[in-house]
Amino acid sequence: MPIMLQDHFLAFLDWWRINILLKDKQPNHLFKECDIWWCSVGMNVGVEIYGKGKYFARPVVVLKKIDANSFLGIPLTTQPKTGVWYVPFVYASKKQYAVLSQIRTFDSRRLRDKIGSLPESSIEEIRKSFAKLYILENSHPAQLPAEEDGAGISG
């Protein structure tokens, strides 16, 4: 196995071990919207954002609490990014970027340590940017192709 592939494989094995530990962890009920937590996002594939260090963690902001055990979260980065998928903000005197293209549902067992909470102005900017990208105003449902026998779907 080539060295680079072997390193990637070993990283996935390490993540697999952490993942098993997370499954046995008690859910974290202390999180709330606007919180920033170190979160074990894992070792992911391709363009998916992944965590760093022993626990494959990175900062994630809680955008929306779904229930007592899960939330819609946005991974954060300090690497300078531009474009509509990135929302810059300053937290603890450091420029950060919310990576909207990587938004996803997280189980609260992935949460490790609370970093802090975003001020309302920062979370409001992130919410506005999210709405522009994900809420399609005046959108129409995709047209479904007619079936071969001519009995297309109407509606």
HUNOR-V421372 format. One record per residue. N is the residue number from 1. RES is the residue in one letter. PHI is phi in degrees with one decimal (NA if undefined). PSI is psi in whole degrees, 0 to 359 (none if undefined). OMEGA is omega in radians with two decimals (NA if undefined). Layout:
N:RES:PHI:PSI:OMEGA
N:RES:PHI:PSI:OMEGA
This chain:
1:M:NA:128:3.11
2:P:-59.0:150:-3.05
3:I:-53.8:311:-3.09
4:M:-61.7:316:3.12
5:L:-65.2:320:3.13
6:Q:-63.8:318:3.11
7:D:-61.7:318:3.13
8:H:-64.6:317:3.12
9:F:-61.0:315:-3.14
10:L:-64.8:323:3.08
11:A:-63.2:318:3.09
12:F:-63.3:323:3.07
13:L:-63.5:317:3.10
14:D:-61.3:316:3.12
15:W:-62.8:320:3.13
16:W:-58.7:319:3.12
17:R:-62.8:315:3.12
18:I:-63.9:318:-3.14
19:N:-57.5:318:3.11
20:I:-63.3:319:3.10
21:L:-64.1:322:-3.14
22:L:-64.4:323:-3.12
23:K:-63.1:331:3.13
24:D:-90.6:353:-3.11
25:K:-75.0:148:3.07
26:Q:-72.1:142:3.09
27:P:-58.6:149:3.12
28:N:-98.5:112:-3.10
29:H:-97.4:7:-3.06
30:L:-89.9:353:-3.08
31:F:-78.3:154:3.06
32:K:-148.0:167:-3.13
33:E:-58.6:144:-3.12
34:C:84.4:348:3.12
35:D:-67.9:149:2.96
36:I:-114.8:128:-3.13
37:W:-129.0:151:2.84
38:W:-72.7:127:-3.02
39:C:-132.7:132:3.11
40:S:-75.3:87:-3.11
41:V:-78.8:338:3.03
42:G:101.4:185:3.07
43:M:-103.4:109:-3.00
44:N:-108.3:186:-2.99
45:V:-113.4:143:3.01
46:G:59.0:235:-3.06
47:V:-84.1:359:3.14
48:E:-66.6:137:3.13
49:I:-70.5:143:-3.11
50:Y:-130.7:168:-3.12
51:G:-87.5:172:-3.11
52:K:-125.0:162:3.05
53:G:76.7:188:-3.05
54:K:-57.5:325:-3.07
55:Y:-104.0:11:3.12
56:F:51.2:48:-3.03
57:A:-106.6:156:3.00
58:R:-154.1:160:3.10
59:P:-67.2:138:3.10
60:V:-135.7:136:3.06
61:V:-95.9:136:3.10
62:V:-81.1:107:3.14
63:L:-80.9:316:-3.08
64:K:-147.8:127:3.05
65:K:-79.7:123:-3.12
66:I:-86.8:312:3.06
67:D:-156.3:190:-3.08
68:A:-63.9:341:-3.05
69:N:-117.2:358:-3.08
70:S:-148.7:161:-3.11
71:F:-154.6:160:3.01
72:L:-91.4:119:-3.05
73:G:-123.5:154:3.11
74:I:-121.1:118:3.08
75:P:-63.3:149:-3.14
76:L:-116.2:156:3.06
77:T:-142.8:155:3.02
78:T:-101.4:355:3.10
79:Q:-70.0:127:-3.13
80:P:-57.4:128:-3.12
81:K:-135.2:147:3.06
82:T:-128.8:158:3.12
83:G:118.3:170:-3.05
84:V:-68.5:343:-3.10
85:W:-86.1:0:-3.10
86:Y:-125.2:133:3.11
87:V:-117.4:111:3.12
88:P:-77.6:147:3.04
89:F:-158.2:166:3.11
90:V:-112.3:130:3.07
91:Y:-136.0:131:-3.13
92:A:52.2:45:3.11
93:S:62.0:21:-3.13
94:K:-128.5:134:3.11
95:K:-74.1:131:-3.13
96:Q:-130.3:167:3.14
97:Y:-136.4:127:3.01
98:A:-83.1:127:-3.06
99:V:-97.1:90:-3.04
100:L:-63.0:332:-3.14
101:S:-69.4:348:-3.09
102:Q:-110.0:14:3.14
103:I:-60.1:142:3.13
104:R:-165.7:170:3.07
105:T:-85.2:135:3.11
106:F:-122.2:145:2.98
107:D:-82.6:141:-3.10
108:S:-64.5:344:3.11
109:R:-68.7:344:3.10
110:R:-76.6:344:-3.09
111:L:-72.0:134:-3.10
112:R:-108.7:293:-3.07
113:D:-136.7:136:3.09
114:K:-75.6:131:3.10
115:I:-90.9:318:-3.11
116:G:164.9:201:3.12
117:S:-133.2:144:3.09
118:L:-77.1:145:3.02
119:P:-68.4:155:-3.09
120:E:-55.0:324:-3.12
121:S:-63.5:321:-3.14
122:S:-71.2:316:-3.12
123:I:-68.6:328:3.11
124:E:-66.1:321:3.10
125:E:-65.2:319:3.10
126:I:-64.7:317:3.13
127:R:-62.3:318:3.12
128:K:-62.2:315:3.13
129:S:-64.4:320:3.09
130:F:-59.6:313:-3.11
131:A:-61.6:320:3.12
132:K:-61.9:323:-3.08
133:L:-85.0:324:-2.98
134:Y:-107.9:341:3.13
135:I:-101.8:108:-3.06
136:L:-91.5:104:3.11
137:E:-74.3:147:3.11
138:N:56.4:27:3.13
139:S:-87.0:152:3.13
140:H:-114.7:147:3.10
141:P:-61.0:148:3.13
142:A:-59.7:141:3.08
143:Q:-76.2:126:3.13
144:L:-84.6:139:3.14
145:P:-66.9:147:3.11
146:A:-67.6:148:3.11
147:E:-73.4:159:-3.11
148:E:-56.0:326:-3.08
149:D:-82.7:5:3.09
150:G:87.0:356:3.13
151:A:-90.4:68:-3.08
152:G:-63.0:172:3.13
153:I:-92.4:128:3.13
154:S:-107.7:161:3.06
155:G:135.8:none:NA
